[in-house]
Amino acid sequence: EMYGSVPRFMLTLLSFVTLDSVSQIYLPILYAKPELVFYFIPLLLVISVSLMNLVTAVLVENAMQMAADDNAMKKFVLRQRVSELIPKLEDVFDAMDKDGSGVLDVAETASVD
């Protein structure tokens, strides 16, 4: 009943990989041939651990990508803010430059109100 057609077999294989009611699949086979326990136990362990590792890898990769995107956005916002502040800083330094030389000296910085 689990292997009658290709779609049923694929559904059975999916149940086996996801460990969904897997005992219904392998127990009848093990009752018929008990030596297959040395095949099914390692197979179940490898498949379940591999599937968990694959899901974990996808989640970690997505989290790392989101963190990288977040850092890029922070840098963009910081650059935007700095570019907005540069004209204001130039105005402040121009106001502090009393002699108009374009260079601030100690006397000019000491006389700031």
MODELLER restraints for C-alpha pairs under 7 A, 6 or more apart:
rsr = mdl.restraints
at = mdl.atoms
rsr.add(forms.Gaussian(group=physical.xy_distance, feature=features.Distance(at['CA:2:A'], at['CA:8:A']), mean=5.81, stdev=0.5))
rsr.add(forms.Gaussian(group=physical.xy_distance, feature=features.Distance(at['CA:2:A'], at['CA:9:A']), mean=6.04, stdev=0.5))
rsr.add(forms.Gaussian(group=physical.xy_distance, feature=features.Distance(at['CA:2:A'], at['CA:12:A']), mean=6.14, stdev=0.5))
rsr.add(forms.Gaussian(group=physical.xy_distance, feature=features.Distance(at['CA:3:A'], at['CA:9:A']), mean=4.71, stdev=0.5))
rsr.add(forms.Gaussian(group=physical.xy_distance, feature=features.Distance(at['CA:15:A'], at['CA:21:A']), mean=6.80, stdev=0.5))
rsr.add(forms.Gaussian(group=physical.xy_distance, feature=features.Distance(at['CA:15:A'], at['CA:22:A']), mean=6.40, stdev=0.5))
rsr.add(forms.Gaussian(group=physical.xy_distance, feature=features.Distance(at['CA:16:A'], at['CA:22:A']), mean=5.24, stdev=0.5))
rsr.add(forms.Gaussian(group=physical.xy_distance, feature=features.Distance(at['CA:17:A'], at['CA:47:A']), mean=6.30, stdev=0.5))
rsr.add(forms.Gaussian(group=physical.xy_distance, feature=features.Distance(at['CA:17:A'], at['CA:48:A']), mean=6.95, stdev=0.5))
rsr.add(forms.Gaussian(group=physical.xy_distance, feature=features.Distance(at['CA:30:A'], at['CA:36:A']), mean=6.08, stdev=0.5))
rsr.add(forms.Gaussian(group=physical.xy_distance, feature=features.Distance(at['CA:30:A'], at['CA:37:A']), mean=6.49, stdev=0.5))
rsr.add(forms.Gaussian(group=physical.xy_distance, feature=features.Distance(at['CA:96:A'], at['CA:108:A']), mean=6.32, stdev=0.5))
rsr.add(forms.Gaussian(group=physical.xy_distance, feature=features.Distance(at['CA:96:A'], at['CA:109:A']), mean=6.91, stdev=0.5))
rsr.add(forms.Gaussian(group=physical.xy_distance, feature=features.Distance(at['CA:96:A'], at['CA:112:A']), mean=6.83, stdev=0.5))
rsr.add(forms.Gaussian(group=physical.xy_distance, feature=features.Distance(at['CA:97:A'], at['CA:103:A']), mean=6.88, stdev=0.5))
rsr.add(forms.Gaussian(group=physical.xy_distance, feature=features.Distance(at['CA:97:A'], at['CA:104:A']), mean=5.77, stdev=0.5))
rsr.add(forms.Gaussian(group=physical.xy_distance, feature=features.Distance(at['CA:97:A'], at['CA:108:A']), mean=6.42, stdev=0.5))
rsr.add(forms.Gaussian(group=physical.xy_distance, feature=features.Distance(at['CA:98:A'], at['CA:108:A']), mean=6.70, stdev=0.5))
